[in-house]
Amino acid sequence: MGDLLREANQVIRGLFRSPGFTLLAVLTMAVGIGANTAMFSVIENVILSPLPYRDPSGIVMPWSGVPKKDIQKNWTSYPDIQDWRRESHSFQQIAAILRVDTANLSDSKQVERVKVGRVSSEFFPVLGVAPQLGRSWTALEEERRTPVAVVSYGFWQTHFGGASDVIGKPLEIDHQRAVVLGVMPAGFNFPTADTRVWIPVTFISQWPAFLTARQADAFNAVARLKAGVTPRQAQQEMDSVSARLNKQYLSSRSEERRVGK
């Protein structure tokens, strides 16, 4: 847990250093995962610029926390995010983000250790920013664990020379072959300023374990509120979600945590 929290703090600091990241509000709302203590989620309402994010005031970041341990922000598990998706009605979409990581990327010229964003298919639609060239992956491609990638504008320039035929080009990620699906606009740098490549959360050998490991707090999320829904209304709904999920997982969560630790 300590290592995860240190990683989470590093990510948070990186977000606040990113250009255009402005914290507007922090709202605490209960979510429903608990062992011997209640778990809580924090929604951070953010405006992201200078890119033209679609309706940026509707973008929120849910976080988990452990009040009894005075942990206000912590990552969560993929099953928890799946519960949020199923149980809540305040959000258009909720995207999952696996902990910000680095990977060995190889093209025809070089091997380089770069920052990689492992995100779900909802990530780009939630932010309202599409690739300027090509496309991002679909939910079906993600489910099938199709080896694909979207690259940053800078990576496209330095590694592919800005070639217009980059779509479909091979890219080796940690000794696994992927193909380039799209190129993001210049300046797009979420979730951290130095992210160079985005790949599906499923493009990792441990993925089957993450699907059921409720104790694996290795994810955070970014979500978009439905039209007309305020963060406060979302908080109130998640209070109810919390009560239901706590009852459902109270007995199994502690056992899973012992196995996971």
C-alpha positions in Angstrom: 0.0 0.0 0.0 2.8 2.4 0.8 4.4 2.0 -2.6 1.1 2.5 -4.3 0.5 5.7 -2.4 3.9 7.0 -3.2 3.3 6.3 -6.9 -0.2 7.9 -6.6 1.4 11.0 -5.0 3.9 11.3 -7.8 1.1 11.1 -10.4 -0.9 13.8 -8.6 2.1 16.1 -8.4 2.7 15.4 -12.1 -0.9 16.3 -12.9 -0.6 19.6 -11.1 2.6 20.4 -12.9 0.9 19.8 -16.3 0.1 23.0 -18.2 -3.5 24.0 -17.9 -4.4 21.7 -15.0 -6.6 23.7 -12.7 -8.4 22.3 -9.6 -11.9 23.7 -9.3 -13.4 21.7 -6.6 -12.9 18.7 -4.4 -15.9 16.8 -3.3 -15.9 13.7 -1.0 -18.4 11.0 -1.8 -18.8 7.6 -0.4 -18.2 4.6 -2.7 -19.0 1.1 -1.8 -15.9 -0.9 -1.2 -14.8 -1.8 2.3 -13.1 -4.4 4.4 -13.0 -3.3 8.0 -13.3 0.3 7.1 -15.5 2.3 4.8 -13.9 3.5 1.5 -14.6 6.9 0.0 -14.1 8.4 -3.4 -13.1 12.0 -4.2 -14.3 13.7 -7.4 -12.0 16.4 -8.6 -13.6 18.7 -11.2 -10.9 19.9 -13.6 -10.5 22.2 -16.5 -7.9 21.0 -19.0 -6.4 23.4 -21.6 -5.1 24.7 -23.9 -6.6 22.0 -26.1 -10.2 22.3 -27.0 -11.5 19.6 -24.6 -15.3 19.2 -25.1 -17.2 20.7 -22.2 -14.2 20.6 -19.8 -16.4 21.5 -16.8 -18.0 18.1 -17.1 -14.7 16.2 -16.6 -14.2 14.7 -13.2 -11.7 12.4 -11.5 -12.9 9.8 -9.0 -10.4 8.7 -6.3 -10.7 6.2 -3.6 -9.6 6.8 0.0 -9.5 5.3 3.4 -10.7 7.7 6.0 -9.8 5.6 9.0 -6.2 5.7 7.8 -6.4 9.3 6.9 -5.9 8.5 3.2 -7.8 11.0 1.2 -6.7 9.9 -2.3 -5.8 6.4 -3.3 -6.1 4.3 -6.4 -8.7 1.6 -6.7 -9.1 -1.7 -8.5 -10.6 -2.5 -11.9 -13.6 -4.4 -10.4 -14.3 -1.3 -8.3 -14.4 0.9 -11.5 -16.6 -1.7 -13.1 -19.0 -1.4 -10.1 -19.0 2.4 -10.5 -19.9 2.0 -14.2 -22.8 -0.5 -13.5 -24.2 1.1 -10.4 -24.1 4.8 -11.1 -26.2 6.9 -13.6 -24.5 10.2 -13.2 -21.7 9.6 -15.7 -21.7 9.3 -19.5 -18.5 7.2 -19.3 -15.9 6.3 -16.8 -12.4 5.6 -18.2 -9.9 3.4 -16.3 -6.2 4.4 -16.1 -3.7 1.8 -15.0 -0.8 3.3 -13.0 1.4 5.5 -15.1 4.2 3.3 -16.2 7.3 3.2 -18.4 8.0 0.7 -21.1 10.7 -0.2 -23.6 9.6 1.0 -27.0 11.3 0.0 -30.2 10.9 1.1 -33.8 13.1 0.5 -36.8 15.7 3.0 -35.4 16.1 2.7 -31.7 15.0 1.4 -28.3 13.8 3.9 -25.7 12.3 3.9 -22.2 9.3 6.1 -22.3 6.2 7.0 -20.3 3.2 4.9 -21.4 -0.5 5.6 -20.5 -2.4 2.3 -20.1 -6.0 3.4 -20.5 -9.4 2.0 -21.4 -11.2 2.7 -24.6 -13.3 5.4 -22.9 -10.3 7.6 -22.2 -10.2 9.7 -25.3 -14.0 10.1 -25.6 -14.3 11.2 -21.9 -11.7 13.9 -22.5 -13.4 14.8 -25.8 -10.1 14.8 -27.8 -9.7 12.5 -30.8 -6.4 11.7 -32.6 -5.5 14.2 -35.3 -4.5 11.3 -37.5 -6.1 7.8 -37.5 -8.2 6.7 -34.5 -8.2 5.3 -31.0 -9.1 1.7 -30.2 -12.6 0.4 -29.7 -14.0 -1.4 -26.7 -14.1 -4.6 -28.7 -10.4 -4.3 -29.7 -9.7 -3.7 -26.0 -11.7 -6.7 -24.9 -9.9 -8.9 -27.5 -6.6 -7.5 -26.2 -5.6 -6.3 -29.7 -2.0 -5.0 -29.7 -2.5 -1.4 -30.8 -1.2 2.0 -29.7 -1.8 5.7 -30.1 1.3 7.9 -30.1 1.8 11.5 -29.1 2.6 14.2 -31.7 6.1 14.5 -30.4 6.7 10.8 -30.6 5.3 10.7 -34.1 7.8 13.5 -35.1 10.9 12.0 -33.5 10.3 8.4 -34.2 8.4 8.4 -37.5 9.5 11.7 -38.9 6.0 13.0 -39.0 5.2 10.6 -41.9 1.6 10.6 -43.0 1.7 6.8 -43.5 2.4 6.1 -39.8 -0.9 4.4 -39.3 -0.4 0.6 -39.3 3.3 1.0 -38.6 4.8 -1.6 -36.2 5.9 -0.6 -32.7 7.5 -3.0 -30.3 6.3 -2.4 -26.7 8.2 -4.4 -24.0 9.0 -7.1 -26.6 5.4 -7.3 -27.8 4.5 -6.1 -31.3 1.8 -3.5 -31.7 0.6 -1.3 -34.6 0.0 2.4 -34.5 -3.7 3.3 -34.8 -3.5 7.1 -34.3 -1.5 10.2 -33.5 -2.8 12.7 -30.9 -2.7 16.5 -31.4 0.3 18.5 -30.4 0.3 19.3 -26.7 -2.0 16.5 -25.6 -0.2 15.2 -22.4 -2.8 13.6 -20.1 -2.4 11.9 -17.6 1.2 13.2 -17.3 3.1 15.8 -19.2 5.6 13.2 -20.5 3.3 10.5 -21.7 4.4 9.5 -25.2 2.3 6.5 -26.0 -1.2 5.2 -25.0 -2.1 1.6 -25.1 -5.1 -0.4 -23.9 -5.2 -1.4 -20.3 -5.6 -5.0 -21.5 -2.2 -4.9 -23.3 -0.4 -6.3 -20.3 0.3 -10.0 -19.4 -1.3 -9.7 -15.9 -4.6 -8.4 -17.3 -6.7 -11.6 -16.5 -5.8 -11.2 -12.8 -6.8 -7.6 -12.7 -10.3 -8.5 -13.9 -11.1 -10.1 -10.5 -8.5 -8.7 -8.1 -10.5 -6.4 -6.0 -7.6 -5.8 -3.7 -5.3 -4.6 -6.6 -5.5 -0.9 -6.1 -3.5 0.0 -9.3 -6.1 2.1 -11.1 -7.6 5.6 -11.1 -10.3 7.0 -13.3 -11.5 10.0 -15.3 -15.2 10.4 -16.0 -17.6 12.7 -17.8 -20.8 13.8 -16.1 -24.1 13.5 -18.0 -25.6 16.7 -19.2 -27.3 18.5 -16.4 -25.7 16.4 -13.6 -23.6 18.4 -11.1 -20.7 17.0 -9.1 -22.9 17.4 -5.9 -25.6 15.3 -7.5 -23.1 12.7 -8.5 -21.8 12.6 -4.9 -25.3 12.0 -3.6 -25.8 9.1 -6.0 -22.5 7.6 -5.1 -23.4 7.7 -1.4 -26.2 5.3 -2.3 -23.9 3.2 -4.4 -21.6 3.1 -1.5 -24.2 1.6 0.9 -25.1 -1.1 -1.6 -21.6 -2.1 -2.5 -20.4 -2.1 1.1 -23.1 -4.7 2.0 -22.2 -6.8 -1.1 -18.4 -6.9 -0.6 -17.8 -6.3 3.1 -17.2 -10.0 3.9 -15.1 -10.8 0.8 -13.0 -7.7 0.6 -10.9 -8.5 3.7 -10.2 -12.0 2.5 -9.1 -10.7 -0.9 -6.8 -8.2 0.8 -5.1 -10.9 2.7 -4.5 -12.9 -0.5 -3.4 -9.8 -2.3 -0.9 -8.8 0.3 
